[in-house]
Amino acid sequence: MTNAQVQPYSISDLRDRPEFAAEVADRIWNAWWRADGHQLAFIQGLVEENFASTGLPRALVAHRGDTFLGTAHLIDNDLESRPQYAPWVAAVWVDEAARKSGIGAALVQTGAEAAFEQGFDTVYLCAKPAVSAFYEKMGWQRIEEGVEGLNVFSMERKA
């Protein structure tokens, strides 16, 4: 699918589209947590925390009508070894068929904007070195390398 063929999509707060909660949990569990032995129920619990939150955590979902396309999360911390950094855009996942269409970048940007709207001046994310260029192209600044095998990035609120 080329960018010219991509149909419009929306990005919503998961609290406004709770029907996507199970898909969000399933996708991020399979992407990052399943191989480490975590149970799906644990991730479902983390996703459910969004419904009680008015700040952090905050889950975003990209969708085309009732079709789930991807997710990103704004959380307090994504690396226990870096407690001084908060908040984080994390667990960015886009359905394989929807990749390379701008949805991932839109989810990341929406997550950063949500942090700025909550009064944070800086937001962070971490990524494997192989995908670091994706974030750098969006204006994220690499601030650390090789932290638990990941690069750490920040973005500051524009004046």
N, C-alpha and C positions, 0 to 999 in steps of 0.2 A: 504494500500500500504506500503510495507516495503522499507527500504532504498535500498535494492538490486534490487528492481523493478523500482526505480525512473529513468526515462529517463533524459538525459542531458538537462540542461536549461541554459539560458544566463541571465546576468544582464546588462541592458542597461540604459543609461541616457534617460530620457523621451524625451529630445530634439531630440534624434536620433530615437525615436519610438513614434511619436506624435499620432499615431492611438490608443494608449492605454490611452490617456488623459481622455476620458469619463469614462472608467472603473476605473481608479485611483480615480477620483472624486467621483464616485458612491460608491466605497468600503469604502473610508475613511469617507464619509458623513454618510453612514449607520452605520459604526462602532462607530463613536464618536460624530458626530455633529447633526444628525437628531433628536435624542431624546431631545436635548437641544433647539429645535425649530429653528435651523439654516436652511436656504433654500439651496437646492442643488446648485442653481446658485451662491451663495456666495462661496462655496467650489470649484466650477468650475473656478471661478475667481482666487482663490488662486493657483489652479493647472496651470492655464494659465500663471501666473507670471513666471513660470519656463522657458517659451520660450523666455522671454526677459532678462533672467539672464545669466551672465557668471560666477557667484560665488554662492551666496545664494539668493533665495532658489534653491535647486537642487533636483529633483525627480528621483528616480531610479525605474526601473521596472524589475521584474523577469518574464521571459516568456520562453515558449517552442515553438519556431517558432512564429506563430501568436496567440498563446494561452496565455493570461494573467494569471500569477500565483501569483503575489504579488507586493508590493511596499514598499518603505521606502523613507524618505525625510531628507534632510539636510537643516535646517532652522536656522535663527538667534536666535530665542527664543521660547521655548515651555511652559514656566511658567512665566507669567508676574511678579510673586512675586520673581523671581530669575533673575533679569536683568544682574547680574554680570557674569552669565554663558553664554558662547556662543562659538561655535555653538552647535546645538542639532541634534541628530538623532531622528526623530519623525515619527509618523503615520506609524509604521511598521505593515503591514497587509499582510497575506498570505491566499490564497484561502483554504477553509477547506479541500478540497481533496488533497492539496499539503503540508499540515502541517506535521510536524515530519519527514521531508525529508532533513533538513538542509538549506532550502531556506531562512527562517527567519534569521538564523544566518549569512548566506552569505550576505543578504541585509544589516544587521546591520554593519557587518565588512566592506562592500564596502562603506557604508555611512561614517564610521569613517575614512577610508583611503582617501576618497574624502576630508574630512576636513583637514587631515594632508597634502595632496597634495596642498591645498590652503594656507598652511603656519600656520595653527593653531596647537598649541602644545597639547591642551586638547580638547576633545569633550564630550558632556553631553547627557544624556537621562533620562527620567523619566518613571516609570512603576508602575503598581499596585503591592502591596506586593505579591499577589498570583503568579505573574510571575517573580518576582525578581530573583529567582534562575537561570532562563534561562540566564539572562544577566551576573550574577556572574560566571557561568560556562564558559562564553566566556572571562572572565578576566576583566569585568567592576567592578569598585570599588564603593561600596555604600558610598556616602558622606553625605547624609541626609535621614531621615525617616519621614514619615507622613506630607509631604509638600502637602497640598491640597489633602490628601488621597493617595499620591504617594511617592515612594522612588526615590531619585535622585542619579544617577550614573555618574562616569567620567571614561574616558580612556585617558591615556597620550601616546603621540607619543613615540615609542621605539627609542632609540638612534641608 
